[in-house]
Amino acid sequence: MKLICRLLLPVLLVSCAPVLERGEWEEDTYNALCAVLKDKSLKGGYAVFDCDNTTVLHDVTHTLMIYQIENLMFADAAECKFLYGLPRTDFPLEGLGLTADEMGERLSGQYRALRAMLDGGMSIEDVRGTSEYLDFRAGFLALYDAIGDSYEYGELCLWEPMLFNGLPREAALESLKYWLSQGRAWNEEWVSTDGRFHGTAQKGLVLTQDMKNLYNALRRAGITPYICSASLEWLVEALACDPENGLGMAPEEVFGVRFSDGGYDPAYVQPFKEGKVSCIDSLIAPGHGGVQPVLVAGDSSGDVAMLTAYPDMKVGLIMNQHRGGEIEALADRDDGVYYSQPVIIETE
């Protein structure tokens, strides 16, 4: 009898284990996710996640840019006035009153002066304490925000990764490891010494245990998770496919922005905004018999298209930073399809 009890105990423990750890999920969101995981008819299906501020807190591309700013690690960007890929640079940018050419010229000169300080023997820590550096970093983020306000979203998605031209991939991987090692995600306001330029720097990267648990629970349920991101594909792969980070992704499950000869790869569907839907339909769904995703997760206006394209979708998961607009309207629907998971990023 004792032997039988000992044999039954592990079985009972397994059968009583939740399909998903409770964690910090909102109750309604948790119950909806568990319903998907328990539905055996969904086995063989797939789920699609955005990367930045959905799978991971903060943005892998933006935090690499911040890492470059803080370490003055731009390879040849200063020679191009930090204006890679912008179609026009001669009109006043929203919120700046300067053209991209004028702002780029300003930043290029500041960067050369800061690099000269380093080459002259100053430590990077001492350089960061100078007014010249404070003006450079605030101006850079002011340009970043102005480009986002003045150009098409696809042009922003092209410009920002082009800042990494000539940067060794090892440096980009150092950025990922550094920001993940901080153990938190936070925002800093950067302001120039004269108060003219300012912007918000996203710092830190966090892969929450809840998100790791969800990815792995989907696999146990026979549902394959994919990432569909407007960030650089190889950078997202470095994050998602590293076994130490706990997502268990394979490179063929990650889709991001790809480049060829200094521009977008023309043979590939670029996954931003409506392109995410095209990417899912042409590159993911065919491997699952053409069915629609059972779950789609996102956080911003760039994810609205894929969150609303699939009537057979069981759950639209929104990692909600209360950005307003269409994404918040989806989060507020309370219709049994869209579920909101609040996300709070601290500001310093």
C-alpha positions, 0 to 999 in steps of 0.5 A: 500500500505504501508503495502504491501511495509513493507512486501515485504522489508524483502523478497527483502533484503533476495533475494539480500543477496549474497550466500557468503560474499565477504570478502577477497576472490580472485575474481576468487575463490569467483566466483567459490565458488558462482557458487557451492553455487548457483547450486541447483543440488548439494544440498545433496552433500558434501565438504571436508576440511583439518583442519590445514592451511586450515580451521584454520590458523596454525596447532592445533597439532603443536601449542599444541606442542609449548604450551607444550614447552613454559610451560614445560608440557610434562607428561612422554615424557622425560622418553622416550627421546621424541622419542615415536613411532619412528621405528628406532632411531640409524641413523643420522638424516637429517640436524642434524648429530645426531641420534634420540637417541643422540638428545633425550638424550640431550633434556631429560636431558635439560628438567629435569634441567628446571623442577628442576628450576620450582620445585625450585621456579622459575617462568615459565617466569624466566625459559624462560629467561635462556640460558638452556631454549633457547637451549632446545626449539631450540633443540626440533624444530630441532628434529621436523624438522629432524624427518619430513625430516628423517621418513615417513610422517605417522611416523611423524603423529604418533610421534607428537601426542604421545608427548601428552601422559599423558597430561590432555585434559583440558590442550590441550583445554587450548592450543586451547583457548590460541592460538585462543585468540591471534587473529593472526597467526605468526611464530617465529624463535628459535635459540640455544645460540650457533647457532647450533640448530634452527627451526620455531615455529608456534604460534597463531590459526585463524579461519577467518571470510571468512572460517566461512562464507564458511562453513555456506554458504555451509550448507545453500545451502544443502551441508554438510562440513566435515573435514578430517585431519591428526591431532588428531581427538579429538583435531580437534573436540574440535576446530570445534565443539565448538559453540563459534568458529563459524564453526557449526560442529558436531563430526560425520562430523570430521575425524582425526587421532585415536589411540589405545593402543599406536599406530594407531587404526587398525580398522580405516582408518587414514586420511593422504595423500592417507588415506584421499581419503580412509576416504572419500570413505569409511566413508563420501561418503556412507552417500551421495549416493556414490557421489564424493565431490563437493568441496575439500580444502587443503594447502599442499602435504598431501592434494594432493591425495584428491584434485586430486582423484575426476573428478566430483569435481567442485572446488579444493580450495587451501589455498596457502602459496606458499609451492612449489611442487605438491600443488603449481602446482595445484594452478597454473593450472588455469583450471577452477577447482583449485583455489588459495587463498593466505595466508600470515603468518607473521614471527617475 
